[in-house]
Amino acid sequence: MKKDEVVRIYEKYVMKTYARVPLVIEKAKGALVEDIEGRKYLDFFPGWAVSGIGHCHKNVASAVCKQAQKLMHVSNNYYSALQARLARKIVEHSFPGKVFFCNSGAEANEGAVKLARKYGQDKGRFEIVTMMKSFHGRTLAMIAATGQDKVKEGFEPLPSGFVHIPFGNIEALRKALSDKTAAVMLELIQCEGGINIATEEYIEGIRDICDKLDILFICDEVQTGMGRTGKMFCYQHYRARPDIMTLAKSLGGGLPIGAMVASSKFADVLTAGSHASTFGGSPIVCAAALGVFDAIEKDHLLKNCLKQGKYLTGKLILLKKKYKVIKEVRGMALTIGVELDAVEDEGDRIYRKCMEKGLLINCTQKKVLRIMPPLTVTKPQVDRAVAILDKVLKDIA
Ligand SMILES: *Cc1c(COP(=O)(O)O)cnc(C)c1O
């Protein structure tokens, strides 16, 4: 099939819920993707942060192929050794507790909110405080939770029980609390929101408040989890620990899996019959996720993430010195935002021009280039990506 034909079929048969760029991807390996016409691209935003250890990682591919011959799905009223092993693996890498498996980030967050409500029910606590510029998914409850109007428009009335406050402001949180508050939910780095990073004091403050009121502190690590910030989970950069952490995106190395991890105190709040997912934690996605952990551990990918993150950030700071359009470079390891002092659609234009020259990145909030290469990225690949961005910025200046 030719590119134009694929696009034509989409026009006719696929809902237009995405602003797609005309690129038909045919295959990929690591940080390289190839389109249907054989053109190669360097992917510095692989699968919208899903292919965190690179496309088609050998550990994941071989685990999935093997498991596909053996057992793909069992219903959750039976046991499977792979789900057991993955739950233990996640807990061993985070904090003592238990895991609920689902299929996406939005579902993991829904599960977290349900757990918090169940815990607060006897005390009349049901309200969830979330942050402006957050992103928690696209179900009705999660667009209600998300602190951005653009995701809500046209879908009202939305589920109630969510309160939004400015990110990073502990006073605003204190003011928003009431005897109805059940939980505080946030991303430690607002990725969709433009790579906004929570400070140590802010997170300590939230932890304090949650302890005093006996309410839950929920961290949405759907995008920051699985090594992308140089630690397995982003909360590990902070002294405080969440009560619930949600995961999805790169957990399955390309396969759809979500997880809601609750610390021991809250691990048994959801009881039999109170929450479920038909596909959640099937053997095949658990095999994939175990392959991801295996790769991160055995190939020392956290170390590479820190090293290449530092190197890439350094190079981007050099670009900032060269081009006025770059306002700030910020991030943690390989989770990087380049904020532009951009007019109108300049951010969009830069990311499209990068694509034309063979580099895939993302632009969020109209003016923040989101650069999140896989943890397996190499120094020559970083050099090549920065050279392309340099050229694009030069053309624009
Ligand atoms: C992508 C994302 C979600 C939603 O995940 P889906 O798998 O698309 O439902 C939720 N929270 C954060 C922080 C995300 O980045």
The ligand as an ORCA input file, in Angstrom:
! r2SCAN-3c Opt
* xyz 0 1
  C      -0.935      9.294     28.702
  C      -1.265      9.653     30.098
  C      -2.466      9.224     30.701
  C      -3.524      8.468     29.949
  O      -3.093      7.208     29.553
  P      -3.964      6.392     28.485
  O      -3.214      5.080     28.391
  O      -3.967      7.157     27.216
  O      -5.305      6.235     29.055
  C      -2.672      9.542     32.025
  N      -1.763     10.246     32.732
  C      -0.605     10.672     32.187
  C       0.371     11.419     33.030
  C      -0.323     10.397     30.850
  O       0.820     10.842     30.321
*
